[in-house]
Amino acid sequence: MECTASGVLASLHEHCDNGTKSSHERRISDTRKTMDGRLWRSRRPRGLRRNYRERGTVNLEEIRGGPDFEGIIGESPRLRAALKRVQLVAPTDSTALMLGETGTGEELIARAIHNRGLRRGCPFVKMNCAAIPSGLLESELFGHERGAFTGAIQRRIGRFELARGGTLFLDEIGDIPLELQPKVLCALQEHEFERLGSAQTTRVDVRVVAATSCDLPQMVAAGEFRSDLYYRINVFPLHMPALRQRPEDIALLARHFVQVLAKRLNKIIENIPVDAMAAIVRYHWPGNVRELQNFIERAVILSPGKVLRPPLEELIQAPERMQQTSSGMVQPGQGPHPKTRTLVDAERDHIVKILGETNWILGGPRGAAIKLGLPRTTLFSKMQRLGIFRAAA
């Protein structure tokens, strides 16, 4: 089990409620759980307990996880399942298509596929198809000859040629205009194309990794995306989980971003308030990892000392004024049930209610685990997964 803030604090609460030495040893022993052969041990339980009781903060060094995967941080089951499929497809030369919301780390996954594949010694070229005006997209992908159009004063090599022998990552491939899709299909299928303004056929050997936040089958049904191109790129789909679908990873990601951004901004941040970490883990993050990173950067800038002071009011107000739409954009007031609660929310609220009734005592005949009908270890795991913390007294 990775050492998230909830796992550390849950064990400390039990220790504080049951103050004997034998109880303390039992609590610390209970936190030593294994996951895939990795063992987590509390490094400084007494020091952390004093820190928590006196200042209500979590030390960043106590939030620990296993080694990352090609820079991808997280140990949740959903992420591990996705990374297992990445490991399966990477050594092949097959086309991979990442499906999911934006901001879930598509470029990191694409680089991981390239670095673990047969072409790792060759170029890795990326291109966001949604960021290029449709009139220039053909030139960006396939290049052009001098004089091919107004302003073409010299030959330009396109992304397909730049990636020769390597990997081409086409992000937001669903935004390629319909009239350009046949040429993309030909390049993928026949490994050949013509530059703009040229009658000469250019052959390239390129592996393509694509990503999209669009519903491609729906676009195919609506005539907005060619079915033959869809079937050509959908060789090995990779469904990337949204951040709200893997809350176990939020504490690890928050710790990573605090350390990286504090160093970049010439600041020293050592602790995160308990209530702040709880709010960060509970928030649904419609912008996924990208939104979390930007939020942490704001928090680091706003923090005057060694304790992170994030603008928590943003996390409280955002769910009331925004809702995630199917297009991946966040817009105000859309959707028939903007305040619908999920089963995860109901489960979290029920556990918090029972914990309050038992004064946050987890074990024993009057503990929350008995009332919930759960083993104490299962309750520990659920508290960690749902981001349940006890606020500082």
N, C-alpha and C positions, 0 to 999 in steps of 0.2 A: 504494500500500500504506500503510495507516495505521501509524504508528510505535508498535507495541506493545513491551513490555519485551523479549519474546523476539527480535524483529527487531533491536533495538539491541544486545542482549547477544551475539547470534550473530555479528554483524559484528565486535564488539570482541574476541571470543575468537579469531577468525581473525587479527585484527591482532596480538594478543599472541603467537600462535603463529608468525607470520611477520612479523618485526620490521622489515623493510626499508621504506624510504620508498616505493618503487614499489609494494610489496605493500600498504601502508597506503592509498595512493591508489586502488589497484584495488579494495580491499575497500569503501572508502567509496563508490566509484562503483557497485559492485554493489548497494549498499543503496538506490540511487535508482531505485526501481521506480514504474511508473505504474499507476493503477487508475482507470478512468473519467476519464482526463484530469487527475487530481490527482497532484502530484509531492510525494513526501516527501523531505526532505533532513535529514541528521543535523545538528543545530544546533551542538553542542559536543562532537565525538567525543573530543577529548583530555581535556577536563574530565570528561566522563562516564566515561572510562576510569579516570582517577585515582579518581573517586568509587567506581566499582565495585571496583577492586582494593584500595583502602584500607579501605572500609567495607562492601562487599558489598551496596550498596543501589542502587535505581533512582530517579532523580529524577523527580518527577511531571511536570515540564515536558517530559520526553523522550517521554512516552506521548501521542502526538498522533494525531488523526484528522480527518476532514473535518467540515464543518458538520452539525449534527444536523437531524433531520426533525421539526419540531413538538415538540421536546423529547425525541425518541426517539433514543437514542445507540446507535450500532453501524454497522458497515460490512460485516458478513458476508454472503455470498451468500444465505443463507436469509432473513435479515431484509430485505435489499434486494428479494427477490422478493415478500415479503409487503407491503412498502411500495409497491411498484409497483402491486399490486392495490388498495391503499388509494387511490392517486392516480387509478386508473381509476374507482372507484366514488364517490369523494367528490363530483365535480361533478354527479352524477345525484341523483335523489330516491329511489333504490331502498333497500330494507331490506338492511342488512348484518348478517351473523351471524358473530361471532368464535368460533372453535373452538380449544380447547387448554387447557393446564393453567392453574391460577390463578397469579397473580403474574407474568404475562408482559407486563404493560403494557396491559391491555385499555382502561382509562380513557383513557390517552394516545392510543391508536389511535382511540377514539371521538371524542375532542376534535379529533384531526387531521381526521377525516372531516367533522366539523361546521365546523371553521375553513376548510376548503378547499371547502366546498359552497355551495349557493345560499342556505342559511339562516344563514350565519355572523353576520349582524347581529341574529339572533333568539336567544331563550333556549336554553341547553344545560342540560338537567335530567338528573341521574343518579339511579339507584335500584338498590340491591343487593337483589334479591328474596329472597336467602337470609338477609338480616339482619333481615327484618320478620316477626313472628309471623304465621302463616297467617290467624288471625282478624282481623288488622288490615290485611292486604295489600290487600283490595278498597278499603278506605277510603283507603289511601295512594295507590293508583293512580287511583281515580276520584272521590274526595272523598265527602262526606256532607252531608246537611242537618241542621239543628238538630233534636234529638229522634229521630234515626234509630235510635239505640241508647242504652243507658245510658251516661251520661258525655258524650254528644254535645251540649254546651251551646251550640255555635255552628256555623255552616256552615264546612266545610273544603273548600278547593280541592285536588283531587288532582293527581298528577304530569302526567297527560295534559293537563290544562288549563293547568298552569304552563308547559308546554313549547309552548303554542299557537304555531304558526308556525315553531317551531324544531325541535330534536332532542331526543328522549328516549332515554337510554341505559339499557337494562334489563340489568344485570349478573346473572349466574346465573339466566337465564330458565328454565332447567330445573327450578328449585325452586318455580315457581308451582304451587299446588295444582290438581289435575285439575278440581275443581268450578269454579274461577275461570277456567280456560283458555277456555271459550266466550265469555265477556265480553271477554277480551283479544283474541280472534280477531275479534270484531265491531268492536272499536275500531280494530284495524289494517286491517280490510278495508272497513268501511263508514264509518269516521271518525266514529263516534257512539257514545254510551253514556248511561247514566243514573246520576246520583249515588245513593249509598245513601239511601233514604228519599224519593226524588223520582220523580215520574212523568214529568217533563219530560226530553226527549231533548236532550243537549248535543252539538253538532258541533264537532270540532276538526280542524285540519290539522297533523299532526305527522309528522316522519320518525323512524322507530325504528331504532336500532342496538342489537343484542343481543349478549350473550356468554354462554358456558356452558363449564364444564369437564366436563359430563356427556356421556355417549354417547347423544345424542337418538334415533338410529335404534334402538338397543337398548331405550330407554325406550318408544318407540312400539310395538315388538314385544311388550313386556311389558305394554302397556296403561297405562303410567304417564304418558304424554304423548300428547296428541291428534295424530293424523297430519295433520289439516287445518291445525292451528296450526304444526306443524313445516314443512310445505311452504310456508306463508305467510311464515315468517320466514327460510327458507333460500333467499332470492333470490340473494344474492351471498355465499357463504361465504368467510371469511378464516381460513386456518389459521396460527395464531401459533406460531412455533417456541419450544420450551423453551430455557432458557439453555444447557443442556448440549449442545444441537444447534447452537449458534453460539459456540464457545469463543473465536473471534477477537475477540469483543466484550467479554470479561470484563475484560481489562486497561483498556479505555477506560471501562467502567462503574465499575470500582474507583477509577480516578483521579477520575472525576466525583464519586462519593459521598464520597471522602476530602476533596476540596476543599469541597464543599457542607456536609458535616457538621462539618468542622473550623471553618469560619466560624461555623456556628450554635452550636457548643459553645465558641466563643472560644479555639480552639487553633490552633497553627501546625504543620502536618504537611507536610514537604517531600519526604521520601524513604520508599520501601518496601523492606524487605530482599528480596534476590533470592530466597531460599528461600521467603519468605512469598508473594511474587507467584507463584512456581511452584506452590505449594500451592493458592492461590486459583484459578488458571487450571485446574488439574487436577481440582478438586472438581466433582462433578456437579450440585450445587445443585438438589435436588429441590423446594425452595420458590421457585426461579427468581429473578427480579430482586429480589423483595421480601425473600427470605432473604439475598441478597448485601448489600442495603442495610442490613439489620439487623445483619449480621455486621460490616460496616465501621463502623457506628455504635458497636458494642461495642469494636472495635479502637481507634477514636479516643478513646473514653473511657479505655481502659486505657493509652494511650500517654503516658508522662511527658514526652517531649521532642519533637523535630522528626522523629523516625523512627517510622513506624507499627509498633506491636507487636501484631499480631493474635493471638488465642488459637488457634493452629494445631492444638492438641490436639483441638479440636472437629471439625475437618475430617478428622482421622485416625480418630476414634472413630465418627463419624456413619455412614459406609457399613457398618460392621460391625453396627450395632444397628438400622438403619432401612432400609426399602425402599419405593420409590414404588409405590402401588397405583393401580388404574385410576380410583378415585374422586377422586384428587388429594390424599388424605390420606396422611401418612407415619406408618406404624405399625410397631412392632417385630416382627421375626421372621416376616413374612408372605411368601408366595411360595414356589414349589417349589425355586427355585435362587437363594437370596439372594446367593451369591458368584459368580455367573456373570460372566465377563469378556467385554467387548464387543470387536469388531474394532478399535475406536479404541484401547482399552487395549492390545491386543496390538501394534498398530502403534507406539504410543508407546514401549512397553517395548523393542521390537526396535531402534528408532532410538536410544534411550538406550544400549542395550547396545553397538551399533556405535560410537557416539560415545565411549564409555568405552574401547573397544579402540584407537581412533585418537587418544586423548588430546585429543578434541574438535577435531581438525583436520578441517575440512569439505572443503577443496579439495585439489588436487594428486594425484599418483599413489597416495599412501598415505592419502588422506583418506576420510572417511565416505561422501561422495557416490559415490565409485567403488565402494566395497564394497556400497552399497545399490543400485547401478545406476540412480542418479538424477542429473540435472543439479544442480549446486550451487544454482542459484536455486530449483529445486523443493524441495530439502532445506531451504533457508531458509524457504520458505513453509510446509512441513509442520511445522517446529519452532515457527513462530509460531502456526499453527492448533492444534497439540496442546499448546501451553504448555510447551515443553521449554526449560529454562534450565540453565546450568551453575552449580552452587553455588559460592559464594565460597571461595577457597583459604584 
